[in-house]
């Protein structure tokens, strides 16, 4: 889950709303408590700042760009850490007990084709990986883990969810605006 | 073994998550902001309709905007789009207008909200824009001739977009949409629209396809040669015919060339030069100088926007003008209209009948014009 890039006005407005609500309001509460400023006054200031960004979203763009750059770096590092932990810790530990995944190289006369009526063993297929909403793929993933007898792969779910959150695929504009055909 | 593996998995996952706690804490604000932005923009953004809901097939002109639309459409951003009962943008009707702007998506105001559309920026000018996305000059001329009975005493401003108009005058389709085009037969130009049907045009006339194809067409028009010469001759024919139409309708024609964004900075010019096929003969001003020469020979006022606009007037992720560009163009139209009004006053006071021929000579500053 990444910020849309390049952003449309609605994205800039939503970014500003989210940022002010997430950071501005808690900061306001803390500052009001510490400095003894009236919370109502701080709320009014927050509301003013919020309105400015919503009315003139293009002024939010510099902040958005900085946040986007920062977010890319942080999420890239987060991805590295997540995959490293998965690979060096979870796989390594589960691997001690062996795996039902077909990891051996097939013999010359052995086919790797799976029967069509049997669910494929192992990882998700492409359709599963790309389809639908988060809830949809999580459900299919759990289903597949049970059907394939690789229950341990359910343990990977938190990592997969976080990797999906770190997905850096930005929104781009439609490549062709004339799209009748 | 299954249970043992599962137990190991749970332990490893728990340990992994503990190890990842700092990373999760660090990522959390970014996840929350991204999530909020995605959800918020979905809620805040109005529903957009697709291209085929804005434009409809027309068996004479190829396509035209649908009438009575009040919708949102997506270009580089969502924009509000309103069309009148004829399908044209602008808050006034053709009958109410004093200035009629003819053109393609620039005249249509693609990618810009109604409030920022150049025709609406200066209501006192009473500008009516007759244009649609993807139109070539042939389609624009056809509309001019079609609407000629309603153009009496109006100023007709013809927007010629250098990016693709000159090239597309000579091809039968735009991205598969069949459109009227110009072809030469026995040395004479003729407009053809017999191939117009809603079905996709099955052939492509590209230089090889790909993203640079669009720019390559423009780049090759900046190099003297048979290809560009043909395009300019076709253009001359169309402008001449438009002038005759305006004269018959008692309207005045002004031609305005709209530069492609890449023509406005040195990096863009270098990019076009690299696509031109003959960089030694490449002249970025050739389209404007050719159009200027054509207009001079036909005694038509010509304005090249290349000297009046810069890259900041264009959108970053789209070919069209941004809000600043539309305001600049509205200002230029205001200047032209004021100049036109001044000339008209001079003409009215200095017109003298020439005995016996019905020919009236109009003397305007720096120009002699004959009105029949």
Boltz contact constraints between the chains, C-beta under 6 A:
constraints:
  - contact:
      token1: [A, 1]
      token2: [B, 34]
      max_distance: 6.0
  - contact:
      token1: [A, 1]
      token2: [B, 35]
      max_distance: 6.0
  - contact:
      token1: [A, 2]
      token2: [B, 34]
      max_distance: 6.0
  - contact:
      token1: [A, 3]
      token2: [B, 34]
      max_distance: 6.0
  - contact:
      token1: [A, 3]
      token2: [B, 37]
      max_distance: 6.0
  - contact:
      token1: [A, 6]
      token2: [B, 317]
      max_distance: 6.0
  - contact:
      token1: [A, 8]
      token2: [B, 77]
      max_distance: 6.0
  - contact:
      token1: [A, 9]
      token2: [B, 77]
      max_distance: 6.0
  - contact:
      token1: [A, 10]
      token2: [B, 41]
      max_distance: 6.0
  - contact:
      token1: [A, 10]
      token2: [B, 44]
      max_distance: 6.0
  - contact:
      token1: [A, 10]
      token2: [B, 45]
      max_distance: 6.0
  - contact:
      token1: [A, 11]
      token2: [B, 37]
      max_distance: 6.0
  - contact:
      token1: [A, 11]
      token2: [B, 41]
      max_distance: 6.0
  - contact:
      token1: [A, 13]
      token2: [B, 44]
      max_distance: 6.0
  - contact:
      token1: [A, 14]
      token2: [B, 37]
      max_distance: 6.0
  - contact:
      token1: [A, 14]
      token2: [B, 40]
      max_distance: 6.0
  - contact:
      token1: [A, 14]
      token2: [B, 41]
      max_distance: 6.0
  - contact:
      token1: [A, 14]
      token2: [B, 44]
      max_distance: 6.0
  - contact:
      token1: [A, 15]
      token2: [B, 37]
      max_distance: 6.0
  - contact:
      token1: [A, 17]
      token2: [B, 40]
      max_distance: 6.0
  - contact:
      token1: [A, 18]
      token2: [B, 33]
      max_distance: 6.0
  - contact:
      token1: [A, 18]
      token2: [B, 36]
      max_distance: 6.0
  - contact:
      token1: [A, 18]
      token2: [B, 37]
      max_distance: 6.0
  - contact:
      token1: [A, 22]
      token2: [B, 32]
      max_distance: 6.0
  - contact:
      token1: [A, 71]
      token2: [B, 30]
      max_distance: 6.0
  - contact:
      token1: [A, 74]
      token2: [B, 26]
      max_distance: 6.0
  - contact:
      token1: [A, 74]
      token2: [B, 30]
      max_distance: 6.0
  - contact:
      token1: [A, 78]
      token2: [B, 23]
      max_distance: 6.0
  - contact:
      token1: [A, 78]
      token2: [B, 27]
      max_distance: 6.0
  - contact:
      token1: [A, 81]
      token2: [B, 23]
      max_distance: 6.0
  - contact:
      token1: [A, 85]
      token2: [B, 16]
      max_distance: 6.0
  - contact:
      token1: [A, 85]
      token2: [B, 19]
      max_distance: 6.0
  - contact:
      token1: [A, 85]
      token2: [B, 20]
      max_distance: 6.0
  - contact:
      token1: [A, 89]
      token2: [B, 12]
      max_distance: 6.0
  - contact:
      token1: [A, 89]
      token2: [B, 16]
      max_distance: 6.0
  - contact:
      token1: [A, 90]
      token2: [B, 12]
      max_distance: 6.0
  - contact:
      token1: [A, 90]
      token2: [B, 16]
      max_distance: 6.0
  - contact:
      token1: [A, 93]
      token2: [B, 8]
      max_distance: 6.0
  - contact:
      token1: [A, 93]
      token2: [B, 12]
      max_distance: 6.0
  - contact:
      token1: [A, 94]
      token2: [B, 5]
      max_distance: 6.0
  - contact:
      token1: [A, 94]
      token2: [B, 8]
      max_distance: 6.0
  - contact:
      token1: [A, 94]
      token2: [B, 9]
      max_distance: 6.0
  - contact:
      token1: [A, 97]
      token2: [B, 4]
      max_distance: 6.0
  - contact:
      token1: [A, 97]
      token2: [B, 5]
      max_distance: 6.0
  - contact:
      token1: [A, 97]
      token2: [B, 8]
      max_distance: 6.0
  - contact:
      token1: [A, 151]
      token2: [B, 6]
      max_distance: 6.0
  - contact:
      token1: [A, 152]
      token2: [B, 5]
      max_distance: 6.0
  - contact:
      token1: [A, 152]
      token2: [B, 6]
      max_distance: 6.0
  - contact:
      token1: [A, 152]
      token2: [B, 9]
      max_distance: 6.0
  - contact:
      token1: [A, 155]
      token2: [B, 9]
      max_distance: 6.0
  - contact:
      token1: [A, 155]
      token2: [B, 10]
      max_distance: 6.0
  - contact:
      token1: [A, 155]
      token2: [B, 13]
      max_distance: 6.0
  - contact:
      token1: [A, 165]
      token2: [B, 31]
      max_distance: 6.0
  - contact:
      token1: [A, 173]
      token2: [B, 76]
      max_distance: 6.0
  - contact:
      token1: [A, 173]
      token2: [B, 317]
      max_distance: 6.0
  - contact:
      token1: [A, 178]
      token2: [B, 51]
      max_distance: 6.0
  - contact:
      token1: [A, 178]
      token2: [B, 175]
      max_distance: 6.0
  - contact:
      token1: [A, 179]
      token2: [B, 51]
      max_distance: 6.0
  - contact:
      token1: [A, 180]
      token2: [B, 51]
      max_distance: 6.0
  - contact:
      token1: [A, 180]
      token2: [B, 52]
      max_distance: 6.0
  - contact:
      token1: [A, 181]
      token2: [B, 176]
      max_distance: 6.0
  - contact:
      token1: [A, 181]
      token2: [B, 200]
      max_distance: 6.0
